[in-house]
Structures are given as structure tokens and as C-alpha cells.
Amino acid sequence: MEKNHYQGLINKYRQYLPVTDTTPVVTLNEGNTPLIKADNLAKKIGLDCEIYLKYEGSNPTGSFKDRGMTMAVTKAKEAGAKAIICASTGNTSASAAAYGAKAGMKTFVLIPDGYIALGKLSQAMMYGAEIIAIKGNFDEALERVIEISQKYPVTLVNSVNPFRIEGQKTGAFEICEALGDAPDYHFIPVGNAGNITAYFKGYEEFLALGKTTHLPKMMGFEAEGAAAIVKGERILKPETIATAIRIGNPASWKQAENARDKSGGIINFVNDDQIVEAYKLLASTEGILAEPASAASVAGLIKANKLGLVEPGKKIVCILTGNGLKDPDSAIKYSGCEVKKTSSELSDILKAMQI
Ligand SMILES: *Cc1c(COP(=O)(O)O)cnc(C)c1O
């Protein structure tokens, strides 16, 4: 048998990434995530299209952030950095802490106190990060870490670090390779807007190389309470249950608008009820538990379809950015499930089963 050991996205796509043969690759074998065909969902929402879900929750720390983090930490290591820092709504801190541990670096994370899903916080704790919870939101945390990284010898690994975008663009490569071309529509949650920027870069690069025939329409969705790009103004107090996109001043704002305009797509918003509906629909119709922010892509598809913005017969990809296990509180709260308790007697169990 031939050896075929997948060793992460830098190794797989090194010809498209800013690395050399001597770059010390820091990897947890991220990437290569499932692209799952969602026929039940298509039927349920009455859309005559091929829908695919890119399940980024299967990355090593459970979100797409690992794609960017393998590059950012690899380049930090190459440059001799001893410490990294980030602001985070949760997933960036989990990812930075994991890759920091793998690289033998100290990791500092600034988080908004009280707005981090339990799973994400527990990850950063276990990977050994220094966690600093500030009385403030993500946008304020990001301002602080940018300031700190300019004055002290710690490397910033938020998506304003261009290597993050480089790593994350590989998601687009994987989708194009799986489908044999770019999809027609690309639905994606938008928070700090790094990911929509990265995917668009990936699609543009494969088009320029002649590997694909077109760009997908980039369909970005913010949460209504944090819809800075849609409303055209910074949101000082962003609010949404989708904490991963609870961001009022997206760092890659201009790049997201560029992706929208060059691809003929849209940036719109979905409200918390629409996010929760999509979150539950994904789990109950497709067997996929993604975290609430991730469901914004599917909520966006449902909204765009109702608005008549999706042509039938097309190929659609929705990015599911993070794993639903990170936020068990939301899962329990919104599932509506009541656990039935009985004695251990067969008759009682059958009664509870109502069969
Ligand atoms: C970070 C994150 C987002 C938002 O991505 P941006 O690049 O900030 O737009 C969406 N969903 C999840 C689960 C995330 O962790």
C-alpha cells in the first residue's frame, strides 16, 4: 500500500502559500474538511439547487480559524517569535492557544468578559493560554492587542495578520477541487470579515490559474444586531446570540465590500430568530450541529431564497464555520428537548417511549 498521510493545508497547498522548504511548519493537520451534500435541507426550504455544507467544525480545534492559525503561527515561528496574542470572540483564542502550544510559544488572549461560549473558553484554558477577560467587546479587545503587539515582542495572530488570510483561502481551493469548478453561490457568516476576504482571494487565485471558470457570487451575512457593513456604520454595542459574529467594526470591512462587488454578490443580515431556526434545521434535517454563528450562512440562504435572489439549478456552498459542541448552552436552550425520566423498569421505559 502506498503511504498517504494528510499532513495539513500548508503541506498540501504549499505552492500557493508564502512558505519555503525550510519554513518550520506548525500544523495539527487542519483542513481537508467534509463538503456535505444537503438534499434534505434543499427540499425543506423548497430550493431546486445542489446545496453543499463545508463543515469547518471538523478542524482540530473545531473551527475554520485553524486554517489561518497554522499559517500565522508557522510564520511567527519562522521569524523567531516567542509569544503570540489575539483578541477573540472565542474560536480564535482556542485556535491560537492550540497552535501556540504546538509551537512551544506563550499565548495571550483577550476576550470580552461573559460573551464566550463555554467550549471555547475551556479549550483555551486546557491549551495553556494566558486568558485576560476585559470589560468591553471584541472591537475594543482588538484595538488593545494591536497596540500591545506594536510595542512589545508578541506577534498578533488576528485576521489583520495577512498570513491568516493566506491560510484561510485554502477553504476555497478544497471546495473547487471537490466540485471540479467554483460553486455559483458562496454563503458565509460575516463577523470581522476575514473569512469572506480569504475565500474570495482563494477563488480569485484559482480562476487566475485557469483551474476554475468563474467566481461564485459571495453572499455574506452579518447578524442584524452587528450589521456594520450593511448599515454602513460602526456599531458601538453589537448584540446577537451568535457570539462569534458579535463584532461592530469589522477589520476587513473594505475587503468584504470588494468581494461582494467584484463577484456580484451581496452582504445582508439575518436576525437571531432566523439564526436559531437555521441552527435547529441543520441539526434536525442534516444531522449537523454547527454553532449558532455558523448557521448565519444557512439562515442567509433561506432569506436570499425568499427574496428571489437565488436562481434554481445552481450549485451553492454554505460555510459552517464552527462546531456546535463548542456552545452546549445554546444547544440545550434552543433544542426544545425535554429529557424523560423513568425508573429502570421496562414497562416504564416503554410508557415513556409511547410505543
Ligand atoms: C470567527 C468566526 C466567524 C466570523 O469570521 P470572520 O472572519 O471574523 O468574518 C464566524 N463563525 C465562527 C464560528 C467563527 O469562529
The ligand as an SDF file (V2000), in Angstrom:
LIG
                    3D

 15 15  0  0  0  0  0  0  0  0999 V2000
  -14.5570   33.8260   13.5340 C   0  0  0  0  0  0  0  0  0  0  0  0
  -15.8670   33.2200   13.2490 C   0  0  0  0  0  0  0  0  0  0  0  0
  -16.7720   33.7760   12.3340 C   0  0  0  0  0  0  0  0  0  0  0  0
  -16.5350   35.0890   11.6720 C   0  0  0  0  0  0  0  0  0  0  0  0
  -15.4710   35.0750   10.7490 O   0  0  0  0  0  0  0  0  0  0  0  0
  -14.8020   36.4430   10.3130 P   0  0  0  0  0  0  0  0  0  0  0  0
  -13.6020   36.0570    9.5640 O   0  0  0  0  0  0  0  0  0  0  0  0
  -14.4990   37.1730   11.5780 O   0  0  0  0  0  0  0  0  0  0  0  0
  -15.8350   37.1690    9.4950 O   0  0  0  0  0  0  0  0  0  0  0  0
  -17.9420   33.1040   12.0660 C   0  0  0  0  0  0  0  0  0  0  0  0
  -18.2300   31.9350   12.6720 N   0  0  0  0  0  0  0  0  0  0  0  0
  -17.3920   31.3700   13.5600 C   0  0  0  0  0  0  0  0  0  0  0  0
  -17.7720   30.0880   14.1850 C   0  0  0  0  0  0  0  0  0  0  0  0
  -16.1880   31.9820   13.8690 C   0  0  0  0  0  0  0  0  0  0  0  0
  -15.3680   31.4070   14.7610 O   0  0  0  0  0  0  0  0  0  0  0  0
  1  2  1  0
  2  3  1  0
  2 14  2  0
  3  4  1  0
  3 10  2  0
  4  5  1  0
  5  6  1  0
  6  7  2  0
  6  8  1  0
  6  9  1  0
 10 11  1  0
 11 12  2  0
 12 13  1  0
 12 14  1  0
 14 15  1  0
M  END
$$$$
